[in-house]
Amino acid sequence: MINLRQYGAMGERVIGHIGGVVPGAVFPRRTNVKRANLHGDTMRGISRLKDTDGSYVADAIVLNGGYEDDEDDWVRIKYTGASPDKEKSKDGKRLLRSQSWEYRDNAALKLSFERGYPIRIIRGPEGDSRYSLPGNYRYDGLYRITASRTTFSKTPAPDGSPIEICQVDLERLPDPEQELTPVEREVASVLVRQEVRLKEEMNETASDPSEFADGESERFPTTRATSIQRIVRDAAAARRIKELYDHECQVCGMRLVGPDGKPYSEGAHIRPLGNPHNGPDVERNILCLCPNCHVRLDIGAVVIDEDWSIIVRAGVFGHDVRSELKRHKKHRVHEEYVQYHRDWWQKKSRPS
């Protein structure tokens, strides 16, 4: 849950980042989302905000079920615009008549696209089962609208005529462009200063890049502010999973405790983040593991079968693994990520 002592006072509702709220923050109800200034409404999917010229633009979207034409792939979203309640089916999944870009919410969404404004995405409990958090809402960061179109719904109108829908594509901004905590911003500043010093030293010691062997003309990685990852803050989702298991490894059962009495574990993503995997940083894609088992998972030494049994694919010495992955009733690991991990390493082990 959102913790004001952790995140500090939350800023006013604006376009883009909301001060004091970082991606991964969880809220029990829509009213809490609104109070945090992430979204301006407790019922509508699209939040509107008055721009400096007095026109309304969209600043946030809640994904919580939505229309049958919607698609959520974490990094990319296909989102269908809004319609009055009387123009929807009783379950709210289908439309009874065509949409219009002139409708207030759709017009705001299109204007944000034209002006290049980012959109805050909040996922609700009724959204895609791969990402949704049962019973809660989670802020998942900023997305950019990459395209807008008028297209046709999968299901025609009751009279059989096609239904036109207003649809946009959204793409999640890279992690470095998401909001950083004050500590992360300070670390980012330090890393940038270090990079500048390293480059100055390189210029002083080697004026000709050809002095280096092939492939070694740049001895240091170029880590700019735009490529800084969250190396300080333990992601909110991983932290929640580790606390749920009290830092006990789900694969081997080990619980490490330091000399200060504090337990240590790691949040391991089943489907890895970043290219080429593009796994989501959500609870259903995270395991609580000891450092050894984290490495075992990452190198494919262990995979998880369809029945949740743990398959040892390579020599594992030391602490034995469980016969079956430990799962807490409040931690619903999604089968799709387990299958992706298993398929990836089975493919990697095949001779080319």
HELIX and SHEET records of a PDB file:
HELIX    1   1 LEU A    4  TYR A    7  1                                   4    
HELIX    2   2 ARG A   30  ARG A   35  1                                   6    
HELIX    3   3 ASP A   85  GLU A   87  5                                   3    
HELIX    4   4 ARG A  104  ARG A  115  1                                  12    
HELIX    5   5 ASP A  175  GLU A  177  5                                   3    
HELIX    6   6 PRO A  182  THR A  205  1                                  24    
HELIX    7   7 PRO A  209  GLU A  211  5                                   3    
HELIX    8   8 ALA A  225  SER A  227  5                                   3    
HELIX    9   9 ALA A  236  LEU A  244  1                                   9    
HELIX   10  10 GLU A  283  ASN A  285  5                                   3    
HELIX   11  11 PRO A  291  ASP A  298  1                                   8    
HELIX   12  12 GLU A  335  SER A  349  1                                  15    
SHEET    1   A 5 VAL A  26  PHE A  27  0                                        
SHEET    2   A 5 TYR A 137  PHE A 152 -1                                        
SHEET    3   A 5 PRO A 118  ARG A 123 -1                                        
SHEET    4   A 5 TYR A  56  LEU A  63  1                                        
SHEET    5   A 5 ILE A  46  LYS A  50 -1                                        
SHEET    1   B 5 VAL A  26  PHE A  27  0                                        
SHEET    2   B 5 TYR A 137  PHE A 152 -1                                        
SHEET    3   B 5 GLU A 164  ARG A 172 -1                                        
SHEET    4   B 5 ARG A  76  THR A  80 -1                                        
SHEET    5   B 5 GLU A  71  ASP A  72 -1                                        
SHEET    1   C 2 LEU A 256  VAL A 257  0                                        
SHEET    2   C 2 PRO A 263  TYR A 264 -1                                        
SHEET    1   D 2 GLU A 266  HIS A 269  0                                        
SHEET    2   D 2 ILE A 286  LEU A 289 -1                                        
SHEET    1   E 2 VAL A 302  ILE A 304  0                                        
SHEET    2   E 2 ILE A 310  VAL A 312 -1                                        
END                                                                             
